[in-house]
């Protein structure tokens, strides 16, 4: 007696193939989501680094402008016949340095914060990618289990009845019921 090609056998085969394909697709989706998250993570790091470098460039520009202001104050002091390193020329340099120093400190703090923000964002993307991959693996396993069960049901002699312990109408007591605990059911 050989293999008979029946509708049940055909449906069993189709069900098994589609289930495996579904599981494979779920795993591919997870891998794609993880790759996308890795790219977004790298983009977040790059964008934050660019913003931090721009803040550092701005700080350097402020220092360059401070040099120009101080040089002008010294030149103006000497052109007026007094020392460019004392008196009102020195006061103007001191005030300029104080303001520039505050600006540079603020820009350095901004650069540091932007780098930190980029690292936090990147870590969030990486975590999301790992979660997506884990969830897709779970979906794939679930699809395979569902396929195995439904394939078993379609097979000749397969059972379509589920165990019904504790379900109403099953003749067995519910967990926690009085009949369950007394053992009288």
Secondary structure, 3 states (H helix, E strand, C coil): CCCCCCHHHHHHHHHHHHHHHHHHHHHHHHHHHHHHHHHHHHHHHHHHHHHHHHHHHHHHHHHHHHHHHHHHHHHHHHHCCCCCCCHHHHHHHHHHHHHHHHHHHHHHHHHHHHHHHHHHHHHHHHHHHHHHHHHHHHHHHHHHHHHHHHHHHHCCCCCCCCCCCCCCCCCCCCCCCHHHHHCCC
